[in-house]
Each structure stands twice: as C-alpha cells, then as structure tokens.
Amino acid sequence: MGRSLMILGALIFAAGLAVHLAGRLPVQLGRLPGDIVIRGRHGTFYFPVVTCLVLSVVFSVVMWILHRR
C-alpha cells in the first residue's frame, strides 16, 4: 500500500511539473496543427484531433513500458 501511494504521488508530481513547464514550450498541447477549430457568430467548436492522437501514442508507450516490467 505504501509503495503504491509513493508511486501515485510521484506520478501526480510529474504531471504537475509537466503542466507547469508546458507554458514555456513553443508548441502547446491543444493548439497543434491539425486540431479542428470552427468559429461562428455565436460560438466556437474546437476538437483537438492531433492532440488526442499524440496523447494516445504517449500513453500507449508508457503503458507498454510499464507492462513489460
């Protein structure tokens, strides 16, 4: 139980650090080329297609690495 909590805490810390430092990157997640943005008179539709694909690949690689152990 203790080890699981430490791992969870480290993951939360890493996620927080990544979010904090993400503003300094030249390309921001959610604003990648290929994301769909439709602006109308009364609203905006936004669907981050490429961002979803990138995150899916990253999470798949991380899960594959963790599963190999």
PQR file with spaces between the fields and no chain letter, atoms N, CA, C, O and H, PARSE charges and radii, in Angstrom:
ATOM       1  N    MET     1       0.827   -1.187    0.000 -0.4000 1.5000
ATOM       2  CA   MET     1       0.000    0.000    0.000 -0.0000 2.0000
ATOM       3  C    MET     1       0.876    1.258    0.000  0.5500 1.7000
ATOM       4  O    MET     1       0.613    2.206   -0.740 -0.5500 1.4000
ATOM       5  N    GLY     2       1.901    1.257    0.822 -0.4000 1.5000
ATOM       6  CA   GLY     2       2.779    2.417    0.905 -0.0000 2.0000
ATOM       7  C    GLY     2       3.513    2.686   -0.402  0.5500 1.7000
ATOM       8  O    GLY     2       3.643    3.828   -0.841 -0.5500 1.4000
ATOM       9  H    GLY     2       2.115    0.487    1.423  0.4000 1.0000
ATOM      10  N    ARG     3       3.986    1.608   -1.007 -0.4000 1.5000
ATOM      11  CA   ARG     3       4.711    1.759   -2.275 -0.0000 2.0000
ATOM      12  C    ARG     3       3.792    2.307   -3.369  0.5500 1.7000
ATOM      13  O    ARG     3       4.205    3.145   -4.170 -0.5500 1.4000
ATOM      14  H    ARG     3       3.880    0.680   -0.650  0.4000 1.0000
ATOM      15  N    SER     4       2.565    1.835   -3.397 -0.4000 1.5000
ATOM      16  CA   SER     4       1.593    2.316   -4.390 -0.0000 2.0000
ATOM      17  C    SER     4       1.307    3.800   -4.195  0.5500 1.7000
ATOM      18  O    SER     4       1.186    4.537   -5.173 -0.5500 1.4000
ATOM      19  H    SER     4       2.230    1.154   -2.746  0.4000 1.0000
ATOM      20  N    LEU     5       1.199    4.247   -2.950 -0.4000 1.5000
ATOM      21  CA   LEU     5       0.954    5.658   -2.675 -0.0000 2.0000
ATOM      22  C    LEU     5       2.148    6.514   -3.079  0.5500 1.7000
ATOM      23  O    LEU     5       1.970    7.630   -3.568 -0.5500 1.4000
ATOM      24  H    LEU     5       1.297    3.648   -2.155  0.4000 1.0000
ATOM      25  N    MET     6       3.351    6.010   -2.882 -0.4000 1.5000
ATOM      26  CA   MET     6       4.537    6.758   -3.286 -0.0000 2.0000
ATOM      27  C    MET     6       4.616    6.884   -4.803  0.5500 1.7000
ATOM      28  O    MET     6       4.974    7.941   -5.324 -0.5500 1.4000
ATOM      29  H    MET     6       3.496    5.104   -2.485  0.4000 1.0000
ATOM      30  N    ILE     7       4.286    5.820   -5.502 -0.4000 1.5000
ATOM      31  CA   ILE     7       4.290    5.856   -6.966 -0.0000 2.0000
ATOM      32  C    ILE     7       3.215    6.810   -7.468  0.5500 1.7000
ATOM      33  O    ILE     7       3.457    7.595   -8.385 -0.5500 1.4000
ATOM      34  H    ILE     7       3.995    4.962   -5.078  0.4000 1.0000
ATOM      35  N    LEU     8       2.034    6.746   -6.875 -0.4000 1.5000
ATOM      36  CA   LEU     8       0.957    7.650   -7.258 -0.0000 2.0000
ATOM      37  C    LEU     8       1.349    9.101   -6.998  0.5500 1.7000
ATOM      38  O    LEU     8       1.083    9.972   -7.825 -0.5500 1.4000
ATOM      39  H    LEU     8       1.837    6.108   -6.131  0.4000 1.0000
ATOM      40  N    GLY     9       1.974    9.364   -5.865 -0.4000 1.5000
ATOM      41  CA   GLY     9       2.438   10.717   -5.549 -0.0000 2.0000
ATOM      42  C    GLY     9       3.481   11.204   -6.542  0.5500 1.7000
ATOM      43  O    GLY     9       3.459   12.366   -6.947 -0.5500 1.4000
ATOM      44  H    GLY     9       2.190    8.657   -5.193  0.4000 1.0000
ATOM      45  N    ALA    10       4.395   10.322   -6.937 -0.4000 1.5000
ATOM      46  CA   ALA    10       5.420   10.698   -7.914 -0.0000 2.0000
ATOM      47  C    ALA    10       4.784   10.997   -9.271  0.5500 1.7000
ATOM      48  O    ALA    10       5.207   11.925   -9.961 -0.5500 1.4000
ATOM      49  H    ALA    10       4.412    9.378   -6.608  0.4000 1.0000
ATOM      50  N    LEU    11       3.787   10.230   -9.654 -0.4000 1.5000
ATOM      51  CA   LEU    11       3.095   10.475  -10.922 -0.0000 2.0000
ATOM      52  C    LEU    11       2.340   11.801  -10.902  0.5500 1.7000
ATOM      53  O    LEU    11       2.348   12.539  -11.887 -0.5500 1.4000
ATOM      54  H    LEU    11       3.443    9.476   -9.094  0.4000 1.0000
ATOM      55  N    ILE    12       1.693   12.100   -9.789 -0.4000 1.5000
ATOM      56  CA   ILE    12       0.975   13.361   -9.668 -0.0000 2.0000
ATOM      57  C    ILE    12       1.958   14.531   -9.698  0.5500 1.7000
ATOM      58  O    ILE    12       1.687   15.555  -10.324 -0.5500 1.4000
ATOM      59  H    ILE    12       1.685   11.500   -8.989  0.4000 1.0000
ATOM      60  N    PHE    13       3.103   14.379   -9.018 -0.4000 1.5000
ATOM      61  CA   PHE    13       4.125   15.412   -9.037 -0.0000 2.0000
ATOM      62  C    PHE    13       4.646   15.643  -10.456  0.5500 1.7000
ATOM      63  O    PHE    13       4.797   16.786  -10.887 -0.5500 1.4000
ATOM      64  H    PHE    13       3.323   13.547   -8.510  0.4000 1.0000
ATOM      65  N    ALA    14       4.920   14.555  -11.179 -0.4000 1.5000
ATOM      66  CA   ALA    14       5.426   14.660  -12.548 -0.0000 2.0000
ATOM      67  C    ALA    14       4.394   15.324  -13.448  0.5500 1.7000
ATOM      68  O    ALA    14       4.751   16.142  -14.296 -0.5500 1.4000
ATOM      69  H    ALA    14       4.798   13.626  -10.829  0.4000 1.0000
ATOM      70  N    ALA    15       3.129   14.987  -13.278 -0.4000 1.5000
ATOM      71  CA   ALA    15       2.078   15.610  -14.082 -0.0000 2.0000
ATOM      72  C    ALA    15       1.974   17.103  -13.776  0.5500 1.7000
ATOM      73  O    ALA    15       1.817   17.912  -14.691 -0.5500 1.4000
ATOM      74  H    ALA    15       2.839   14.323  -12.589  0.4000 1.0000
ATOM      75  N    GLY    16       2.058   17.469  -12.517 -0.4000 1.5000
ATOM      76  CA   GLY    16       2.017   18.878  -12.134 -0.0000 2.0000
ATOM      77  C    GLY    16       3.196   19.650  -12.689  0.5500 1.7000
ATOM      78  O    GLY    16       3.040   20.779  -13.155 -0.5500 1.4000
ATOM      79  H    GLY    16       2.185   16.813  -11.774  0.4000 1.0000
ATOM      80  N    LEU    17       4.379   19.047  -12.642 -0.4000 1.5000
ATOM      81  CA   LEU    17       5.576   19.684  -13.190 -0.0000 2.0000
ATOM      82  C    LEU    17       5.452   19.863  -14.700  0.5500 1.7000
ATOM      83  O    LEU    17       5.846   20.897  -15.240 -0.5500 1.4000
ATOM      84  H    LEU    17       4.506   18.130  -12.264  0.4000 1.0000
ATOM      85  N    ALA    18       4.908   18.862  -15.376 -0.4000 1.5000
ATOM      86  CA   ALA    18       4.727   18.949  -16.828 -0.0000 2.0000
ATOM      87  C    ALA    18       3.741   20.057  -17.189  0.5500 1.7000
ATOM      88  O    ALA    18       3.965   20.796  -18.148 -0.5500 1.4000
ATOM      89  H    ALA    18       4.588   18.022  -14.937  0.4000 1.0000
ATOM      90  N    VAL    19       2.664   20.177  -16.438 -0.4000 1.5000
ATOM      91  CA   VAL    19       1.681   21.232  -16.706 -0.0000 2.0000
ATOM      92  C    VAL    19       2.297   22.601  -16.437  0.5500 1.7000
ATOM      93  O    VAL    19       2.062   23.549  -17.187 -0.5500 1.4000
ATOM      94  H    VAL    19       2.482   19.576  -15.659  0.4000 1.0000
ATOM      95  N    HIS    20       3.080   22.704  -15.378 -0.4000 1.5000
ATOM      96  CA   HIS    20       3.720   23.981  -15.038 -0.0000 2.0000
ATOM      97  C    HIS    20       4.717   24.415  -16.115  0.5500 1.7000
ATOM      98  O    HIS    20       4.782   25.593  -16.464 -0.5500 1.4000
ATOM      99  H    HIS    20       3.272   21.934  -14.769  0.4000 1.0000
ATOM     100  N    LEU    21       5.481   23.476  -16.633 -0.4000 1.5000
ATOM     101  CA   LEU    21       6.505   23.804  -17.625 -0.0000 2.0000
ATOM     102  C    LEU    21       5.971   23.830  -19.052  0.5500 1.7000
ATOM     103  O    LEU    21       6.673   24.277  -19.959 -0.5500 1.4000
ATOM     104  H    LEU    21       5.428   22.519  -16.349  0.4000 1.0000
ATOM     105  N    ALA    22       4.749   23.363  -19.270 -0.4000 1.5000
ATOM     106  CA   ALA    22       4.186   23.296  -20.621 -0.0000 2.0000
ATOM     107  C    ALA    22       3.992   24.673  -21.235  0.5500 1.7000
ATOM     108  O    ALA    22       4.014   24.801  -22.459 -0.5500 1.4000
ATOM     109  H    ALA    22       4.179   23.000  -18.533  0.4000 1.0000
ATOM     110  N    GLY    23       3.804   25.695  -20.429 -0.4000 1.5000
ATOM     111  CA   GLY    23       3.615   27.036  -20.951 -0.0000 2.0000
ATOM     112  C    GLY    23       4.863   27.599  -21.604  0.5500 1.7000
ATOM     113  O    GLY    23       4.772   28.547  -22.384 -0.5500 1.4000
ATOM     114  H    GLY    23       3.786   25.590  -19.434  0.4000 1.0000
ATOM     115  N    ARG    24       6.023   27.039  -21.306 -0.4000 1.5000
ATOM     116  CA   ARG    24       7.275   27.523  -21.874 -0.0000 2.0000
ATOM     117  C    ARG    24       7.636   26.849  -23.196  0.5500 1.7000
ATOM     118  O    ARG    24       8.581   27.267  -23.864 -0.5500 1.4000
ATOM     119  H    ARG    24       6.097   26.268  -20.673  0.4000 1.0000
ATOM     120  N    LEU    25       6.902   25.823  -23.573 -0.4000 1.5000
ATOM     121  CA   LEU    25       7.190   25.125  -24.821 -0.0000 2.0000
ATOM     122  C    LEU    25       6.711   25.958  -26.008  0.5500 1.7000
ATOM     123  O    LEU    25       5.724   26.685  -25.896 -0.5500 1.4000
ATOM     124  H    LEU    25       6.134   25.484  -23.030  0.4000 1.0000
ATOM     125  N    PRO    26       7.410   25.856  -27.153 -0.5600 1.5000
ATOM     126  CA   PRO    26       6.973   26.630  -28.321  0.2800 2.0000
ATOM     127  C    PRO    26       5.650   26.127  -28.907  0.5500 1.7000
ATOM     128  O    PRO    26       4.916   26.901  -29.520 -0.5500 1.4000
ATOM     129  N    VAL    27       5.341   24.850  -28.726 -0.4000 1.5000
ATOM     130  CA   VAL    27       4.086   24.279  -29.214 -0.0000 2.0000
ATOM     131  C    VAL    27       3.314   23.788  -27.999  0.5500 1.7000
ATOM     132  O    VAL    27       3.833   23.010  -27.200 -0.5500 1.4000
ATOM     133  H    VAL    27       5.938   24.221  -28.228  0.4000 1.0000
ATOM     134  N    GLN    28       2.072   24.244  -27.861 -0.4000 1.5000
ATOM     135  CA   GLN    28       1.263   23.854  -26.713 -0.0000 2.0000
ATOM     136  C    GLN    28       0.304   22.741  -27.093  0.5500 1.7000
ATOM     137  O    GLN    28      -0.281   22.751  -28.176 -0.5500 1.4000
ATOM     138  H    GLN    28       1.650   24.877  -28.511  0.4000 1.0000
ATOM     139  N    LEU    29       0.148   21.787  -26.197 -0.4000 1.5000
ATOM     140  CA   LEU    29      -0.843   20.745  -26.421 -0.0000 2.0000
ATOM     141  C    LEU    29      -2.218   21.402  -26.447  0.5500 1.7000
ATOM     142  O    LEU    29      -2.515   22.278  -25.635 -0.5500 1.4000
ATOM     143  H    LEU    29       0.623   21.779  -25.317  0.4000 1.0000
ATOM     144  N    GLY    30      -3.029   20.980  -27.365 -0.4000 1.5000
ATOM     145  CA   GLY    30      -4.340   21.584  -27.544 -0.0000 2.0000
ATOM     146  C    GLY    30      -4.345   22.650  -28.617  0.5500 1.7000
ATOM     147  O    GLY    30      -5.411   23.129  -29.004 -0.5500 1.4000
ATOM     148  H    GLY    30      -2.788   20.269  -28.024  0.4000 1.0000
ATOM     149  N    ARG    31      -3.190   23.029  -29.100 -0.4000 1.5000
ATOM     150  CA   ARG    31      -3.080   24.042  -30.152 -0.0000 2.0000
ATOM     151  C    ARG    31      -2.169   23.546  -31.271  0.5500 1.7000
ATOM     152  O    ARG    31      -1.482   24.342  -31.910 -0.5500 1.4000
ATOM     153  H    ARG    31      -2.324   22.640  -28.786  0.4000 1.0000
ATOM     154  N    LEU    32      -2.161   22.251  -31.507 -0.4000 1.5000
ATOM     155  CA   LEU    32      -1.290   21.675  -32.520 -0.0000 2.0000
ATOM     156  C    LEU    32      -1.897   21.847  -33.908  0.5500 1.7000
ATOM     157  O    LEU    32      -3.116   21.945  -34.048 -0.5500 1.4000
ATOM     158  H    LEU    32      -2.719   21.604  -30.988  0.4000 1.0000
ATOM     159  N    PRO    33      -1.043   21.882  -34.941 -0.5600 1.5000
ATOM     160  CA   PRO    33      -1.573   21.926  -36.301  0.2800 2.0000
ATOM     161  C    PRO    33      -2.398   20.657  -36.579  0.5500 1.7000
ATOM     162  O    PRO    33      -1.952   19.551  -36.274 -0.5500 1.4000
ATOM     163  N    GLY    34      -3.542   20.810  -37.129 -0.4000 1.5000
ATOM     164  CA   GLY    34      -4.415   19.678  -37.406 -0.0000 2.0000
ATOM     165  C    GLY    34      -5.598   19.610  -36.460  0.5500 1.7000
ATOM     166  O    GLY    34      -6.554   18.881  -36.725 -0.5500 1.4000
ATOM     167  H    GLY    34      -3.905   21.709  -37.377  0.4000 1.0000
ATOM     168  N    ASP    35      -5.554   20.354  -35.361 -0.4000 1.5000
ATOM     169  CA   ASP    35      -6.711   20.428  -34.469 -0.0000 2.0000
ATOM     170  C    ASP    35      -7.808   21.230  -35.163  0.5500 1.7000
ATOM     171  O    ASP    35      -7.526   22.220  -35.838 -0.5500 1.4000
ATOM     172  H    ASP    35      -4.777   20.946  -35.146  0.4000 1.0000
ATOM     173  N    ILE    36      -9.046   20.806  -34.996 -0.4000 1.5000
ATOM     174  CA   ILE    36     -10.171   21.418  -35.697 -0.0000 2.0000
ATOM     175  C    ILE    36     -10.739   22.570  -34.865  0.5500 1.7000
ATOM     176  O    ILE    36     -11.097   22.387  -33.701 -0.5500 1.4000
ATOM     177  H    ILE    36      -9.275   20.002  -34.447  0.4000 1.0000
ATOM     178  N    VAL    37     -10.816   23.746  -35.467 -0.4000 1.5000
ATOM     179  CA   VAL    37     -11.426   24.920  -34.832 -0.0000 2.0000
ATOM     180  C    VAL    37     -12.372   25.546  -35.842  0.5500 1.7000
ATOM     181  O    VAL    37     -11.959   25.934  -36.935 -0.5500 1.4000
ATOM     182  H    VAL    37     -10.525   23.894  -36.412  0.4000 1.0000
ATOM     183  N    ILE    38     -13.653   25.644  -35.470 -0.4000 1.5000
ATOM     184  CA   ILE    38     -14.655   26.278  -36.315 -0.0000 2.0000
ATOM     185  C    ILE    38     -15.248   27.428  -35.516  0.5500 1.7000
ATOM     186  O    ILE    38     -15.883   27.218  -34.482 -0.5500 1.4000
ATOM     187  H    ILE    38     -13.988   25.328  -34.582  0.4000 1.0000
ATOM     188  N    ARG    39     -15.035   28.643  -36.002 -0.4000 1.5000
ATOM     189  CA   ARG    39     -15.541   29.830  -35.319 -0.0000 2.0000
ATOM     190  C    ARG    39     -16.775   30.336  -36.065  0.5500 1.7000
ATOM     191  O    ARG    39     -16.738   30.578  -37.272 -0.5500 1.4000
ATOM     192  H    ARG    39     -14.519   28.814  -36.841  0.4000 1.0000
ATOM     193  N    GLY    40     -17.842   30.485  -35.332 -0.4000 1.5000
ATOM     194  CA   GLY    40     -19.077   31.020  -35.915 -0.0000 2.0000
ATOM     195  C    GLY    40     -19.452   32.323  -35.237  0.5500 1.7000
ATOM     196  O    GLY    40     -18.708   32.847  -34.408 -0.5500 1.4000
ATOM     197  H    GLY    40     -17.872   30.288  -34.352  0.4000 1.0000
ATOM     198  N    ARG    41     -20.605   32.832  -35.596 -0.4000 1.5000
ATOM     199  CA   ARG    41     -21.067   34.085  -34.995 -0.0000 2.0000
ATOM     200  C    ARG    41     -21.377   33.937  -33.511  0.5500 1.7000
ATOM     201  O    ARG    41     -21.082   34.823  -32.709 -0.5500 1.4000
ATOM     202  H    ARG    41     -21.210   32.407  -36.269  0.4000 1.0000
ATOM     203  N    HIS    42     -21.970   32.813  -33.163 -0.4000 1.5000
ATOM     204  CA   HIS    42     -22.484   32.655  -31.808 -0.0000 2.0000
ATOM     205  C    HIS    42     -21.688   31.671  -30.964  0.5500 1.7000
ATOM     206  O    HIS    42     -22.100   31.341  -29.852 -0.5500 1.4000
ATOM     207  H    HIS    42     -22.210   32.093  -33.814  0.4000 1.0000
ATOM     208  N    GLY    43     -20.582   31.206  -31.461 -0.4000 1.5000
ATOM     209  CA   GLY    43     -19.808   30.262  -30.665 -0.0000 2.0000
ATOM     210  C    GLY    43     -18.650   29.686  -31.445  0.5500 1.7000
ATOM     211  O    GLY    43     -18.432   30.001  -32.615 -0.5500 1.4000
ATOM     212  H    GLY    43     -20.247   31.474  -32.365  0.4000 1.0000
ATOM     213  N    THR    44     -17.926   28.841  -30.768 -0.4000 1.5000
ATOM     214  CA   THR    44     -16.746   28.210  -31.353 -0.0000 2.0000
ATOM     215  C    THR    44     -16.793   26.717  -31.061  0.5500 1.7000
ATOM     216  O    THR    44     -17.083   26.300  -29.940 -0.5500 1.4000
ATOM     217  H    THR    44     -18.103   28.585  -29.818  0.4000 1.0000
ATOM     218  N    PHE    45     -16.505   25.918  -32.081 -0.4000 1.5000
ATOM     219  CA   PHE    45     -16.380   24.474  -31.912 -0.0000 2.0000
ATOM     220  C    PHE    45     -14.906   24.124  -32.022  0.5500 1.7000
ATOM     221  O    PHE    45     -14.233   24.516  -32.975 -0.5500 1.4000
ATOM     222  H    PHE    45     -16.269   26.256  -32.992  0.4000 1.0000
ATOM     223  N    TYR    46     -14.413   23.387  -31.044 -0.4000 1.5000
ATOM     224  CA   TYR    46     -12.994   23.046  -31.017 -0.0000 2.0000
ATOM     225  C    TYR    46     -12.856   21.564  -30.717  0.5500 1.7000
ATOM     226  O    TYR    46     -13.395   21.075  -29.724 -0.5500 1.4000
ATOM     227  H    TYR    46     -14.959   23.068  -30.270  0.4000 1.0000
ATOM     228  N    PHE    47     -12.135   20.846  -31.573 -0.4000 1.5000
ATOM     229  CA   PHE    47     -11.861   19.431  -31.331 -0.0000 2.0000
ATOM     230  C    PHE    47     -10.386   19.164  -31.609  0.5500 1.7000
ATOM     231  O    PHE    47      -9.948   19.247  -32.756 -0.5500 1.4000
ATOM     232  H    PHE    47     -11.697   21.243  -32.380  0.4000 1.0000
ATOM     233  N    PRO    48      -9.614   18.844  -30.569 -0.5600 1.5000
ATOM     234  CA   PRO    48      -8.165   18.644  -30.717  0.2800 2.0000
ATOM     235  C    PRO    48      -7.819   17.244  -31.223  0.5500 1.7000
ATOM     236  O    PRO    48      -7.403   16.391  -30.440 -0.5500 1.4000
ATOM     237  N    VAL    49      -7.985   17.002  -32.505 -0.4000 1.5000
ATOM     238  CA   VAL    49      -7.755   15.683  -33.098 -0.0000 2.0000
ATOM     239  C    VAL    49      -6.297   15.255  -32.946  0.5500 1.7000
ATOM     240  O    VAL    49      -6.023   14.162  -32.450 -0.5500 1.4000
ATOM     241  H    VAL    49      -8.323   17.695  -33.142  0.4000 1.0000
ATOM     242  N    VAL    50      -5.374   16.094  -33.361 -0.4000 1.5000
ATOM     243  CA   VAL    50      -3.953   15.747  -33.331 -0.0000 2.0000
ATOM     244  C    VAL    50      -3.468   15.626  -31.889  0.5500 1.7000
ATOM     245  O    VAL    50      -2.662   14.748  -31.579 -0.5500 1.4000
ATOM     246  H    VAL    50      -5.597   16.981  -33.764  0.4000 1.0000
ATOM     247  N    THR    51      -3.947   16.493  -31.013 -0.4000 1.5000
ATOM     248  CA   THR    51      -3.563   16.407  -29.607 -0.0000 2.0000
ATOM     249  C    THR    51      -4.005   15.072  -29.018  0.5500 1.7000
ATOM     250  O    THR    51      -3.258   14.453  -28.260 -0.5500 1.4000
ATOM     251  H    THR    51      -4.601   17.206  -31.264  0.4000 1.0000
ATOM     252  N    CYS    52      -5.199   14.628  -29.357 -0.4000 1.5000
ATOM     253  CA   CYS    52      -5.684   13.329  -28.869 -0.0000 2.0000
ATOM     254  C    CYS    52      -4.811   12.193  -29.387  0.5500 1.7000
ATOM     255  O    CYS    52      -4.503   11.261  -28.644 -0.5500 1.4000
ATOM     256  H    CYS    52      -5.806   15.130  -29.972  0.4000 1.0000
ATOM     257  N    LEU    53      -4.414   12.260  -30.643 -0.4000 1.5000
ATOM     258  CA   LEU    53      -3.550   11.222  -31.203 -0.0000 2.0000
ATOM     259  C    LEU    53      -2.183   11.195  -30.515  0.5500 1.7000
ATOM     260  O    LEU    53      -1.667   10.125  -30.190 -0.5500 1.4000
ATOM     261  H    LEU    53      -4.664   13.017  -31.246  0.4000 1.0000
ATOM     262  N    VAL    54      -1.601   12.375  -30.297 -0.4000 1.5000
ATOM     263  CA   VAL    54      -0.288   12.454  -29.642 -0.0000 2.0000
ATOM     264  C    VAL    54      -0.372   11.899  -28.222  0.5500 1.7000
ATOM     265  O    VAL    54       0.478   11.106  -27.817 -0.5500 1.4000
ATOM     266  H    VAL    54      -2.020   13.244  -30.562  0.4000 1.0000
ATOM     267  N    LEU    55      -1.374   12.305  -27.473 -0.4000 1.5000
ATOM     268  CA   LEU    55      -1.522   11.803  -26.104 -0.0000 2.0000
ATOM     269  C    LEU    55      -1.780   10.304  -26.082  0.5500 1.7000
ATOM     270  O    LEU    55      -1.289    9.606  -25.195 -0.5500 1.4000
ATOM     271  H    LEU    55      -2.064   12.949  -27.801  0.4000 1.0000
ATOM     272  N    SER    56      -2.537    9.806  -27.034 -0.4000 1.5000
ATOM     273  CA   SER    56      -2.793    8.380  -27.110 -0.0000 2.0000
ATOM     274  C    SER    56      -1.509    7.591  -27.343  0.5500 1.7000
ATOM     275  O    SER    56      -1.284    6.560  -26.709 -0.5500 1.4000
ATOM     276  H    SER    56      -2.936   10.373  -27.755  0.4000 1.0000
ATOM     277  N    VAL    57      -0.673    8.075  -28.250 -0.4000 1.5000
ATOM     278  CA   VAL    57       0.604    7.403  -28.512 -0.0000 2.0000
ATOM     279  C    VAL    57       1.500    7.443  -27.276  0.5500 1.7000
ATOM     280  O    VAL    57       2.114    6.438  -26.920 -0.5500 1.4000
ATOM     281  H    VAL    57      -0.856    8.912  -28.766  0.4000 1.0000
ATOM     282  N    VAL    58       1.573    8.594  -26.627 -0.4000 1.5000
ATOM     283  CA   VAL    58       2.421    8.719  -25.425 -0.0000 2.0000
ATOM     284  C    VAL    58       1.934    7.779  -24.329  0.5500 1.7000
ATOM     285  O    VAL    58       2.734    7.056  -23.734 -0.5500 1.4000
ATOM     286  H    VAL    58       1.073    9.411  -26.916  0.4000 1.0000
ATOM     287  N    PHE    59       0.632    7.781  -24.056 -0.4000 1.5000
ATOM     288  CA   PHE    59       0.099    6.896  -23.017 -0.0000 2.0000
ATOM     289  C    PHE    59       0.261    5.423  -23.386  0.5500 1.7000
ATOM     290  O    PHE    59       0.515    4.596  -22.510 -0.5500 1.4000
ATOM     291  H    PHE    59      -0.018    8.368  -24.539  0.4000 1.0000
ATOM     292  N    SER    60       0.120    5.087  -24.646 -0.4000 1.5000
ATOM     293  CA   SER    60       0.303    3.705  -25.077 -0.0000 2.0000
ATOM     294  C    SER    60       1.745    3.242  -24.867  0.5500 1.7000
ATOM     295  O    SER    60       1.980    2.119  -24.420 -0.5500 1.4000
ATOM     296  H    SER    60      -0.087    5.758  -25.358  0.4000 1.0000
ATOM     297  N    VAL    61       2.698    4.101  -25.187 -0.4000 1.5000
ATOM     298  CA   VAL    61       4.107    3.758  -24.982 -0.0000 2.0000
ATOM     299  C    VAL    61       4.416    3.605  -23.503  0.5500 1.7000
ATOM     300  O    VAL    61       5.119    2.674  -23.109 -0.5500 1.4000
ATOM     301  H    VAL    61       2.507    5.012  -25.550  0.4000 1.0000
ATOM     302  N    VAL    62       3.900    4.510  -22.679 -0.4000 1.5000
ATOM     303  CA   VAL    62       4.129    4.424  -21.229 -0.0000 2.0000
ATOM     304  C    VAL    62       3.530    3.132  -20.685  0.5500 1.7000
ATOM     305  O    VAL    62       4.179    2.437  -19.902 -0.5500 1.4000
ATOM     306  H    VAL    62       3.329    5.266  -22.999  0.4000 1.0000
ATOM     307  N    MET    63       2.324    2.803  -21.080 -0.4000 1.5000
ATOM     308  CA   MET    63       1.686    1.574  -20.589 -0.0000 2.0000
ATOM     309  C    MET    63       2.429    0.341  -21.086  0.5500 1.7000
ATOM     310  O    MET    63       2.540   -0.644  -20.356 -0.5500 1.4000
ATOM     311  H    MET    63       1.797    3.367  -21.716  0.4000 1.0000
ATOM     312  N    TRP    64       2.936    0.377  -22.306 -0.4000 1.5000
ATOM     313  CA   TRP    64       3.702   -0.751  -22.839 -0.0000 2.0000
ATOM     314  C    TRP    64       4.981   -0.945  -22.031  0.5500 1.7000
ATOM     315  O    TRP    64       5.354   -2.072  -21.705 -0.5500 1.4000
ATOM     316  H    TRP    64       2.846    1.177  -22.899  0.4000 1.0000
ATOM     317  N    ILE    65       5.652    0.165  -21.710 -0.4000 1.5000
ATOM     318  CA   ILE    65       6.889    0.078  -20.923 -0.0000 2.0000
ATOM     319  C    ILE    65       6.588   -0.458  -19.523  0.5500 1.7000
ATOM     320  O    ILE    65       7.314   -1.314  -19.020 -0.5500 1.4000
ATOM     321  H    ILE    65       5.350    1.081  -21.975  0.4000 1.0000
ATOM     322  N    LEU    66       5.524    0.040  -18.893 -0.4000 1.5000
ATOM     323  CA   LEU    66       5.180   -0.441  -17.553 -0.0000 2.0000
ATOM     324  C    LEU    66       4.738   -1.894  -17.556  0.5500 1.7000
ATOM     325  O    LEU    66       4.992   -2.622  -16.596 -0.5500 1.4000
ATOM     326  H    LEU    66       4.934    0.736  -19.302  0.4000 1.0000
ATOM     327  N    HIS    67       4.078   -2.321  -18.626 -0.4000 1.5000
ATOM     328  CA   HIS    67       3.607   -3.711  -18.697 -0.0000 2.0000
ATOM     329  C    HIS    67       4.758   -4.697  -18.893  0.5500 1.7000
ATOM     330  O    HIS    67       4.663   -5.852  -18.476 -0.5500 1.4000
ATOM     331  H    HIS    67       3.871   -1.729  -19.406  0.4000 1.0000
ATOM     332  N    ARG    68       5.839   -4.252  -19.521 -0.4000 1.5000
ATOM     333  CA   ARG    68       6.976   -5.129  -19.753 -0.0000 2.0000
ATOM     334  C    ARG    68       7.664   -5.524  -18.461  0.5500 1.7000
ATOM     335  O    ARG    68       8.273   -6.591  -18.386 -0.5500 1.4000
ATOM     336  H    ARG    68       5.916   -3.314  -19.859  0.4000 1.0000
ATOM     337  N    ARG    69       7.576   -4.685  -17.447 -0.4000 1.5000
ATOM     338  CA   ARG    69       8.206   -4.992  -16.160 -0.0000 2.0000
ATOM     339  C    ARG    69       7.443   -6.080  -15.520  0.5500 1.7000
ATOM     340  O    ARG    69       7.787   -6.512  -14.419 -0.5500 1.4000
ATOM     341  H    ARG    69       7.081   -3.818  -17.507  0.4000 1.0000
